[in-house]
Amino acid sequence: MQISRAAALALALAVVAPVAAIAADLPQRTGQHEGRHARFSKLPPEQRAALRARVQEKIQTYLVVELSSKAGLDDKKSLQLGTALKAHLERNDAARDDKRQALEALQGLIDQKAPDAAISAQIKAVLAMNGREEQQQLLLADVAKFLTPTEQAKIVVALPGVMKDAMRLVRDARKDRE
C-alpha cells in the first residue's frame, strides 16, 4: 500500500506547522548584534535540549514522509525507513560532535604552541573523521536490508533535495521568529 499524495501532503503540513510554532515559543531577540544562537543560550539547558529534540523529531518525520512518498513506499517500509533515518541522524549528530571536539583539541594545540608532530597528528585525526559520503553509505546499507534496488535509488536521488527543503523550512521558521 502506497501513501497517497494527499496523505503525504497532510503529514508534511502536520510536520511543518509545528516547526513555526516551536519557533514562536522561543524568546525574542533583543539586540541587533547578538550572536546567531543568542536566544537559545538564554534558555535553561533542559528547555534547550527539549526544543532540540522536538525539532529533530519533526525533521525526521518530514524526511520519512517525503522520502516515502518519492520512493512510493508502503506503510511497513516507511516505518522501517523511519528507524533507519533515526539511526542515520543520530550517527550524524555523534560524528558532528566528535569532529567539533577534535577541532577544539586542534585549536588547543595551536594555542599552546604544541610541537609540530602533535599538531600534525591531530590534523590527521580530524581529516580521518567520517564525512557526509561515509554517513550516506551507512544509511544506504541500512535501507538495503528492506528496500529494493529501485527504491534505494529513489531514496538516494531524493535525499539531498529533501534534506535541503527540510533545512530551508527550519531556516524560514527561524527568520519568521526574528
N, C-alpha and C positions, 0 to 999 in steps of 0.2 A: 504494500500500500504506500503510495507516494503522498507527500504533503502537498496539498493544493496550493496554488499561488495565493489565494485569498487567506488561507490559514497561515501561510508563511508571512504574508504582509501583516496580518493581525498580530502574530507573535513578535515580529520585528518592531511594530509600533508599541507593543506592550513592553519591549525592552528599552526602546529609545526614549519614550516619555519619562520613565523614572530617572534616566540619566540627567535630564533637565531638572527634575525635582530634587535630585541629590545635590546638584549644583546650587539650587535655591536654598538648601539647608546650610550652606557654608556661610561663614561670616563675610560681610562686605569688606572690600579693600578700603583702607582709609587714606593711604598716601600714594602719590604718583610714582614714587621711586622705590617702592617696596620690591623685594625680590619676587621671583616668579611663584614661589611656594610660600610666601609670607603668611597668607591666610591659613594655610594648613599648619604652619608652625605654631600658631596661636591656639590650636585645638589640643586638648589633652591627648596623650598617646593612645588611650583606649578608643576615643572617638575617631582619631585619625586612622587607626587600624580597622575599625568597623566600617568607616567610609571607604577605605581602600578595598576591603573585602566585598562590600556591596557593589562597587563599581566593577571589580574584576568579575563578579558573578554575572552582572548584566552584560559585560563584554563577551563572556564565554557563551551565554545564551544566544546573543546576537550572532556570534560566529557559527554556532551549531545550526541555527535556523537558516542562515544564509547559505552555508556550505551544503547543508542537507537539501535545500531547495535547488541549488545549482547542480548538484550531482544526482538529483532525483532519488534520494534515499527513502526507504520506508521507515516506519517508526522504530523498529528494532535496531536498524543500522544507525539511525540518528542518535539513539541513546548510547550506542557503542562509540559513535563519533564524539559525543559529549564527554565520555570518560577519557578517550584518547586526547582530546583537546585540553581537558583539565590537566592531565599529566604533562602535556606539552607546555602549557602556560606556567605550570609550577616549575618545570625544568628551566624555562626561560628566566623566571624570577631568580632561581637559585644561581644560574650562570651569570646573570647580571650582577647579583650581589657579590659573587666570587670575583668577578672582573673588577668591580669597584674597589673591593678590598685589596686586590693585587695592585691596582693603580695607586691607591693610597700608600701602600707599602713602598712602591717605587718612588713616590713623591717624598716619603720619609727618608729614603736612602739619599735622594738628591739633596734634601735639606740638611742632612747630617754630613754631607760631603763624603759619602762612603767610597770605598775603593771601586775602581772600575770593574773589577771582577764581580763584585756583589751586585752592582748596577746591571751589568750585562746578564747575569743570571736571572735577575728579576724581570728584565725586558723579555727574555726568552720565556719566562713563566707567563707573562701577560699575553704574549703572542701565541702561546700554545693553547690558550683557553678556547673552548668550543665557540664557534661563530654561528651565525644565523643558518648557514648551509648545513652544518652538522646537526643543529636542532631540528631543521626541517626533515633531514634524513631519518632522525629518530621518530618523528611524527609519522612519516611515511611507513616506517617499519611497523609502527603500532597499528595503523589503519589497514596495512596489508593483510593482517590476520582475519579481517572480516569483510573487506571490500574487494570487488573485482578489479582487475587492472584498469578497466574503463572508468569505473567510479573513482579509483585512486587518481587517475589522470585528471578527471574533472575537479577533484579537490585541489590538486597541485596547481592547476591553471587558475582556479578561482581564489585560492588563499591570499595571494598578495593584494588583490583588489578588495576583497572583503576586509582584510586587516586595515587597509588604507581607509576604507569607509568607516570602520569602527573607530579608528583614531580621530578621523575628521568629526564624527559625532561627539566624541568626548571633548575635542578642542572647541567645537561650536558651543557645547553646553557650558564650558568654562568661560568663553567670551561673552555669552549671554548674561552670565552672572556678574561679570566685572563691570 
